[in-house]
Amino acid sequence: MKTCMMLDLKDDEQLIQEYECWHRQVWPEVQAQFSEYGVLSIDIYRLGTRLCMVMETDDTCFDAAAFKQAQLSNSRVQEWERLMWCFQAPTPWTPEGEKWVEAHCIYQFSAEY
């Protein structure tokens, strides 16, 4: 299953460059948590200050609630999240206390071969 999540960055070019630098060396503990809970891939795209994360998960073993709980109980993941929040900002549509917010798919195309 693919999920698209949105988040903004603070409008500061130096912070944006630093954020991208951190994502060239994501901590192994963070990536291990993804694999452990059925995340197959994550792609993050940026346009200006807007981020789009496309996450593909294994439908047979991914449980969003368990994944979120595991993230909250992993001190190293929480340390990463606190660090990333120095660069991130909620979108205008983000509920209070949340970060990444799921975008709703309005169109899909697949070529048939």
GUNU-413889 format. One record per atom (N, C-alpha, C, O): residue in one letter; x, y, z. Coordinates in steps of 0.05 Angstrom, whole numbers, plus 5000, padded with zeros to 4 digits. Example, Ala and Ser with C-alpha at 12.3 -4.5 7.8 and 13.67 -1.06 7.14 Angstrom:
% GUNU-413889
a526448865156;a524649105156;a526449345156;a528549345169;s525749555142;s527349795143;s525850015157;s526850235161;
This chain:
% GUNU-413889
m501749765000;m500050005000;m501850255000;m503850265013;k501050454985;k502450704985;k500850915000;k498450934997;t502251075016;t501051295031;t502651545025;t505151535024;c501351765021;c502652015016;c502152195040;c499852245048;m504352295052;m504152465075;m505452735069;m507252755053;m504352955081;m505353225076;m506253355101;m505153305123;l508253525098;l509353685121;l510753925108;l511653905086;d511054135123;d512554365114;d515254385128;d515654265149;l516954545116;l519554615129;l519454905137;l517955065125;k520954985156;k521255265163;k522455405139;k524255295126;d521555645133;d522455795110;d525155925115;d525256175118;d527255765115;d529955865120;d531755685104;d532055445110;e533055795084;e534655635065;e536855475079;e537455245072;q538155595099;q540255455113;q539155215128;q540354995127;l536855245141;l535555025155;l534754805135;l534954565141;i533754885112;i532854695092;i535254525082;i535054285079;q537454655077;q539854515068;q540854325090;q541654095084;e540754405115;e541554235137;e539653995139;e540553765144;y537054045136;y535053825137;y535653615115;y535653375120;e536253715091;e536853525069;e539453375075;e539653135069;c541353505087;c543853375095;c543353145115;c544452925111;w541653195135;w540952985154;w539752745140;w540152515148;h538252795119;h536852575105;h538652425086;h537852235073;r541152515083;r543152355068;r544452155087;r546051995079;q543852175114;q545152005134;q543151945156;q543851975180;v540751855149;v538751785168;v539851565187;v541151375178;w539351605213;w540451415233;w539551135228;w537151085221;p541350945231;p540650655226;p538250565244;p536750395235;e538050665268;e535850575286;e533150665275;e531150525278;v533150895262;v530650995250;v529850815227;v527550735224;q531850755210;q531250585186;q530550305194;q528950175181;a531850205216;a531249935225;a528349915234;a527049715230;q527350125247;q524550125256;q522650105232;q520649965233;f523350245211;f521650235187;f521449945177;f519249835174;s523749815174;s523849535164;s522349345182;s520849175174;e522849385208;e521649205228;e518549205227;e517349005234;y517349435220;y514449455221;y513149445194;y510849515191;g514549355173;g513349305147;g513349535128;g511849535108;v515049735132;v515449955113;v517349855092;v519649775098;l516449845067;l518149745045;l519849965033;l522149915026;s518850205031;s520350435020;s519150695029;s516750715035;i520850895030;i520051175036;i521551355017;i524051335014;d520051525003;d521251734986;d520152004996;d517752035001;i521952195000;i521152465009;i521952654986;i524252664978;y519952814977;y520353014957;y519953284969;y518453324988;r521353484958;r521053764968;r520553954945;r521853934924;l518754134949;l518254354931;l518054604949;l516154644963;g520154764948;g520255004966;g520354904994;g522254765002;t518354975010;t518254885038;t516354655042;t516054565065;r514954565022;r513054345025;r514454075019;r515854045000;l513953885038;l515053615035;l512753425029;l510453455038;c513353225012;c511553015006;c512952745010;c515052694998;m511952585028;m513152325034;m511252105023;m508952095030;v512351945006;v510951714996;v512051465010;v514451395007;m510351335025;m511151095040;m509750855029;m507250855027;e511250645022;e510050405013;e510350195035;e512550155046;t508150065042;t508149865064;t507249595054;t505749575034;d508049395069;d507149125064;d504449075077;d504249075101;d502349045061;d499649015071;d499348775090;d497448775106;t501048575087;t500748335104;t501748375132;t500948225150;c503448575137;c504548605164;c504648885175;c505348925198;f503949085159;f504049365169;f501549425185;f499349395175;d501949525209;d499749615226;d500449905235;d502349945251;a499050095225;a499650375230;a499650445259;a501450595268;a497750345274;a497650405303;a500050285318;a501250415335;a500750035311;a503149915324;a505650055316;a507450085333;f505850145291;f508250285282;f508450555297;f510650615306;k506250695300;k506350955314;k507150905343;k508751055354;q506050705356;q506650645384;q509550575387;q510950655406;a510650415368;a513450335369;a515250585367;a517250605380;q514450765349;q516051005346;q516051175372;q518151275380;l513751185385;l513551345410;l515151215433;l516051355451;s515550955432;s517050815454;s519950775448;s521350665465;n520850855425;n523750815418;n525151085422;n524651285408;s526851095442;s528151345450;s529951465427;s530051705424;r531151295412;r532851395390;r531151515368;r531951715356;v528951385362;v527051495342;v525951765352;v525751955336;q525351775377;q524252025389;q526452245388;q525752485383;e528852175392;e531052365390;e531252475362;e531552715358;w531052295342;w531052375314;w528652565308;w528952775295;e526352495318;e523952655313;e524252935325;e523453135313;r525352955349;r525853225362;r527753385345;r527453625341;l529853255335;l531853395319;l530553495293;l530953725285;m528953325280;m527653405255;m525653625258;m525353795241;w524453635282;w522453845287;w523754125288;w522354325285;c526354135292;c527754395290;c527654515262;c527954755259;f527154355242;f527054435214;f524154445203;f523654575184;q522454285215;q519754245204;q517754445216;q518154565237;a515554465201;a513254635209;a510754505200;a510754365180;p508554535215;p506054415207;p504954555182;p505454795178;t503454405165;t502154535143;t499754695155;t499154655178;p498554865139;p496155005150;p493854815157;p491954895171;w493954565147;w491754375151;w492454165172;w490953965176;t494754195185;t495653995205;t494254035231;t494354255242;p492953825242;p491753845268;p493853905290;p496153825288;e493054045310;e494754115333;e496153855344;e494853655348;g498753875348;g500253655360;g501153445340;g502353245349;e500453465315;e501353275295;e503453385277;e503953625277;k504753215261;k506853295243;k506053225214;k504653375200;w506852985206;w506152895179;w503152835178;w502052705195;v501852935156;v498952895153;v498452765126;v499652835106;e496752565127;e496152415102;e494652585082;e492752715089;a495652575057;a494252705035;a492352505022;a492952265022;h490152595012;h488252424999;h488752404969;h489052604956;c488852164959;c489352114931;c486852194915;c484652104922;i487152364895;i484852444879;i485052334850;i483152354835;y487352214843;y487652114816;y489951904815;y491951944828;q489551694800;q491651494796;q491451404767;q489351384755;f493751334756;f493851234729;f495850994729;f497951014741;s495150784716;s496950554712;s496650464684;s494450404674;a498950444670;a498850354643;a498550054643;a499749914660;e497049954625;e496649664622;e498349564599;e498049664576;y500149374604;y501849264583;y501148984577;y502448864560;
